Amino acid sequence: MGKPTGFMEIERAYESAEPVEVRIRHFREFVSALPEAELRQQGARCMDCGIPFCHSGCPVNNIIPDWNDLVYRNRWQEAIEVLHSTNNFPEFTGRICPAPCEAACTLNFNDTAVAIKSIEHAIIDRAWEEGWVKPQIAAVKTGRKVAVVGSGPAGLACSQQLARAGHAVTLFEKNDRIGGLLRYGIPDFKMEKHLIDRRMEQMKAEGVEFRVNAHIGSDIPACDLLKDYDAVVLTGGSEAPRNLNIPGRELDGVHFALDFLIPQNKVNAGDQVGNQITATGKHVVVIGGGDTGSDCVGTSIRHGAASVTQLEVMPMPPESENKPLTWPNWPLKLRTSSSQEEGCTREWSVVTKRFSGSNGRVEKLHCVRVEWNLAEMKMTEVPDSEFELNADLVLLAMGYLHPVHKGMLEELGVHLDQRGNVGADTRNYRTSIDKVFTAGDMRRGQSLVVWAIREGRQAARSVDEFLMGHSDLPR
């Protein structure tokens, strides 16, 4: 590496953010990149590891030490070439990936990890500013046609790779804009949507055709794709939410998280949304302690909620991990999101037993505290621990079970695995139906954007091999 002693001389730096009282007044991104001089110093902290575990920690296997070193040496254009060699959309991952690469960083074993995510974020933002990101148009067209269904990160990555291999790619999206959950599930304060639009323009120049308001299995029969295309890739995501079937679930004011998040993103895009679910002046309870729950927290605070409480059924994790036991794997430890920092009461080991209210509207949650036997993953209710929470709005953010089966999947008759996901392995991503492939959350279950990009890229290579007998696309 450029500075062998950098990790001993330089402390980790962190990106700055707008103060809470400022950022909760808008839905724009609020994190500022590190100055260039600090970024180069952070690149210098990267160690000359015998085994760079960050490679395996990163699902797309980013060549992290190389672009860290290039940033340190002020060779930014080479850095983006290395970064793009494994990751189609680093502007997405540099904002919303939780950075398992940093957990796996060798320096993280007994110090603070290299600021990998900040460096990635800076490389791609500078590349766009400098005009280094250009369409990569295939020199030779194959004459083969591929349909990709679902325009989330897996579908986008798969489509871009196939277009660069020379295939004619049509990307179908059921919603009115491209992007899947990147567009309508991730709040703008975490990732603004002009980043998707900018990539779309690149992909259009590369030959990808985008078709919105095209719901396969509803507006368009799935069998038509089998007739009209040489291969079909299913990348529709995991959209069947986990419900909470308890007394009072039918009350008005109890909603799934996406029914709350999607309309706000539409409003941010300038759409007129009727009957939008808002948190203004309400006591909000978010059930679910993950990223989607955190997004509900941040959005509720920006609406001007009277209070926000987030419930998690699992026990509170330790504040820091036992690194000799967990490193280089992703550790279980207490994490506080930027939204939770903005003003949220968090409760752990809580089960909601029922909702109650009057005139058809929810007013209270009736809860109980539980104790966990983590070795057996069993919980028991704590005697006399019942309590109530006032609630005008309840948001269910407990994750997603599997892709929606009704419509496209039922029509195609694809094999489903035991969890209800579309069955396919990670060697060729082929489903039980001839010439039909699948990737992303639709195959693996709900996961991270970086896993979706990885699967989309690998599925593209498998499709290319299927169509041409070989492939030069990377896995």
N, C-alpha and C positions, 0 to 999 in steps of 0.2 A: 504494500500500500504506500501511498505518497508520504505519509508521516507515521512511521512505526510507533512513535511515542505519543501520538495524539490522544489516545484514550486515557493516558495517564495525566495529561496536561490540561485537557479541556473538559469542562462539565457540560452536561446535556442542557440544551436550550429548548424552550417551549414556545409555541406560537401564542400570540396574544389574542385576546377577544374583547369585544366591546363590553363595557360594564352591563350588569344585568338590567339596571333601570333604563338603559338605552335600548338594548336589543329586544326587549320584550314589547317594544312599541311598533315593531315591524316584522316582516317575514323574510327578510333578506339574510344572506350569509353574514356572519359576524366575526369570523376568525380571520386574522391577518397573518400573511406569510412572514417568515423570518427574513430579516435583511440578508442580502447576498453574502456579505462578509461572514455572518453567523452561519449561514448554510454551508459555506465552504469549510468552516471550522467543524461543523457537525459531520461533514463528510470525512474529515480527518480523524474523527473518533473511531471510525470503522477499523477493526483489528484485522491483522493478517492471519485469520483463523485457519487452522489446519483443516477443519471441517466447518464451513459456514452454515450453521443450522438454520439461519434465516431462509435459506433456499427451500428447505422442507417445511418450514413453518408457513411459508407463503403458498397458498393453493395453486397459483399460476406459476410458481417457481421463478419469480423475478430474480434476475442476476444482480442482486442488491450490492454486493461489495464492489462490482465493476462500476456501477453508476454513482455510488458514493465517492469512489476514487476520482472519477471524471469530474464531478462537481468540485471536489477539493482542488483539482488542477485547472479549474475554470474552463473545462471543455464541455460546455452545456449541450451543444448540438450532437456530439457523440453520445452524451448521456441519454438523450431522448431516443436515439436509435437503439440503444441497448434496452431501455425500458419498454419501447414499443415491440421489441422482438418477442416478448412474452405476454404483454398486456395490451389489449386493444384500447382500453379506456382508463388510463391512469388518473384522469381527472375525476372519474367516479370513485375509484378505490382510494385515491388520495384524500377524499373527503369523508366517505362513509364506511370504509373498511375498518374494523376494530384493530387491525394491525397485529395479527398473530405472528408476523415476522419479528416484531419487536419483543414479543414474549420469548421467542426462540433465539434471540440475539445472544451470542456468547458473552458479550459484555453485561448482559442482564443477569447473569448468574450471580455476580457479587457486586454489581454497580447498577447504574441506570442504562437502559438500552440506547443504542444509536437512534437518533431521531429520523428513522427510516421514512415514516409516513409524511413528515414535513418536507423531507428532501424530494420524495416522489411528487408531492403536491406542487412543489416549486418548479421541478423540471418540466412538467407538462404545461403548467401555466406560462412559463417562459417560452416554451416551444410554440405555443399558439401566438403569443405576442410577437415573436420574431418571424412568424410565417414559415416555420419549419415543418408544420403538419400539413401534408399535401395528400391529395388522392393518390392511391396506388392502383393504377388501372392496368388490368391484365393485358399483356401484349397479344395474347391469342385467346379467342373465345371458343369454348368447347361445343357450343350448340346444345348443351344439356340444361334442362330447366329444373329448378329446385324451389319448392314451397316451404317456407318457414312460418310456423304458426305461433305467434306470441312474441311481442317486441320488447320484452325485458332484457336484462343484460346477457342472458344465454342466447336469446334469439338474435340480438344485435351482433354479438361476437361471431356466432355461427354464420350469419348472413354476410358479414364483412369478409370473413375468411374465404367463403365459397365464391364470392364475387371476385376476389383477388386471384382465385384459381381459374377464373374464366367462365364460370357458370352464370346463367341468367337466374337471378334470385328474386323472388317475390316474397316480401315479408308482410304477413297478414296480422292485423291488430283489431280486436273487437271494439276498442274504445275510439274516441275521436282524435286522439293524439298518440304518437309513438312514444314508447318508453316503459310500458308496463308499470310495475311498482316503483321504478325509478321516477316515473312521471307523477303518479297519483298516490303512491304510498309513502314516499319520502318527503317530509315537509321541505319547503323552499329554504328555511333557515339552516337546513343541513346541506342541501344541494340545490342550487338554482337551476331552472330548467332550460335556460339558454345553452347550457353545456350539452344537453341532449340534441337540441336543434342544430348546434354547430357540427356535431358528429354526423347528423343526418345529411347535411349538405355534402360532407365528404363522401359518405356512403352512396348518395345519389350519383355523384360524379364517378364513383367506382362501378356503378351499374345496378345497384340495389333498387328495386321498385317497392315503394311503400304503399300499402292499401289499408286505410283506416276504416272504421265502421264496418268491418268485415268479420262477422262472428261466424267462424267455422263451426258447423253442427247446428247452427240456428239460421242465420241469413244465407249461408252458403253450405250446401251439403258437403260433408267430408269426402264422400265418394268422388266428388268432382275433382278434388285434388289428386286422387289416385289415377284418374283418367288423364288429367291434363299435365302432370308433372312427372319427371323421371325419378324424383325422390321427394319425400316429405319429412320435415323435421318438426317434432312437437316440442315446443318450448314455452308452454302456456302457464307455467308456474304452479304453485300450490295455493289454491284460493278458497278451499273449504274451511271456514273458521271453526275453531273449537267453541262450542256453545256451553252455556251454563244452565242446564235444565233443572231449575229449582223453582219452588213456588214464587209467583210474582214476576216470572220472566216476561210475561206478556204485557206488563205495565209500560205505558208510554214513558220514554226517558231512558230506557235500557237499550243500548245499541251496540252493534259490533264496531270495532275501532275504525275500519276502513269506511264505514258509512259516515263517520265523523271527519276523517282525514281527507278523503277524496274531494268532497265539495269545497273544502278550503283551498286546496291546490287549484281547483277550477276557478275559484274567485280570484286567486292570485294571478291567474292567467288572463283575467279580464272577462270571464264568462258570467252571465247572469244565472244564479242558482236559486231556484225556488225551494222554500221550506228547508233551508239549510239548518242543520243541527249546530247550535252555538252553545258556548259555555258562559256567555256573558252574565255576570251576576249570580251564577249558580254554584252550588256546592257539588263539585265533581269528584267522583270516585272512579279510579281506573283500576280494573282487576287484571293483573298481569304485570310482572316486573321486568319484562324484556325491552327490546328496542322499540317495538310498536307501542307498548305502554308509555315509554319515555316520550315518543313522538306525540302521543295524546296529551301528556303533561305539558309539553312546551306549547302546543297549539292552544290548549285551554287557558294557559297563563296569558298568551297573547290576545285571547278573546276578552280577557278581563274577568276570569272566574273569581267568585268570592273565596273559594278555597279549593285545593286539589289534594286528594289523598290517593296514594298508590298502594295497592295490596298485592302481596306476594305469598303464595302458599308455602314456598320452601323457606327453610331457616336462613337467617342472615349469615352470609359468608364471612370468613375471617378478613380483617382489614388488609392483610398481606399474606401471600402464599408462602409455603415452605419450599423455597427454591431448590434445595438439594433433592427434594422428593418429586417436584413437578417439572422442573426445567428439563428439556426445552419445549414441553407440551403447554398447551393453553391452560392457564391455571384458573381454578375457582377461587375468586377473591372478591371483596366488595368493590364495586365500581359505581361511581356516581356520574351520570351523564350531565351535559351542560343544561339540559332541560330540568333535571332534578335539582340542580344548583339554583335554579331561578325561583324556587319557592314551592316545595312539595313535601308533604308529610308521607313518609314511607313506613309501612307496617309489614312485618315479616311473620311467617308461620300463622297465617290467618286464612280461614275458610269461610266463605259466605254461605249461609244456610238458606236464607230466603230474602226476597224483597217485599216491602209493603208500601202502601200509599193510599190515596183517596182520589175519588173522581177519575180513576183510571190512570193516574200518574204516580210514578215512583216518588217516595219521600224518605225512605229509610232502607239501610242494609242491616240485616241481623246476622252477626258474625260470631265465630268462636275461634279461640286460639288452639293451636295443635302442637304436639311434640312429635319429633321425628326419630325413628330408628333408621339412620341412613344406611346401615349395613344391609338391612332388608328392604329399604325404601318403603317403610310403612309409617303411617302417622296415626296418632291417637288424640282425641280431643282432651284438652285440659279441663278438669272439672271446674264448674263455676266460673268459667272464663268468658261467658257470653257477653257481648257488648253490641251497641248500635251505632251506626253512623248516619248522619243526615246526608241526603243525596237528592239533588234535583236532576242530575245527569250521571248515568253509569255507563262506562265504556268498557266493553269486553275485549281485552287484548291478550288472550291466552294462547296465541299461536294458531297454526293452521294444520289440519289433519292430513290433507292430501289434495291433489287436483280435483276440480269439479268433474264428476263422472258423467252427469247428464249432458247429452248433446254429442259433441265430437267423439269422446272416448267410447261411449256406448255405441254410437253409429259404426265406428271403426272396428269395435270388438277387440281392442288390444288387451293383452294379458296384463293384469295388475298384480303387484306383489302383495305380501301380507299386510302392508301398511296402507294399501290403496293407491300407491304410486304406480306410474307406468313402468312395467318391467323391462329392464335392459341392463346390460353390464357396462363396465367402463372400458372394455377393450374395443368394442365396435359400436356401442350405443344403439344397436338395432332392436326394434320391438318384435313382437310375435307376428307382425304383419309385414309381408314382403315390401321392401323399399321404403318402409316407414321407420324413422329414427326418433330418438327423444333425448333431451338434455336439460340440465338445470333443475330447478325445484320440482318440476313435473316428474322427474326421474328419481331424485335423491331425497325429496321432501324439503321443507322450508330450510333455507340455509343463507349463506352470506353472498353478497354480490360478487365477491372474488371467486367463490366456487362456481357460480353461474357462468362467469366469463371462462373459467377453465373448461367446464363441460361443453360450452358452446364451441370453443376452439377445437377440442378433441373430437366432438361429434362432426364438425366440419371436415376434419381429416378423414374420418371413417366414411362419410358420404362421398368425398372425393375419390377415395379408394374404390368404393362400390361402383361409381360411375365410370372411372377411367382405368381401373385395374392397378393403379399405383397412385401415390400422392407425394408431393413435395411440401405440403403444408406441415408446420411443426405440430407436435403434440404438446 
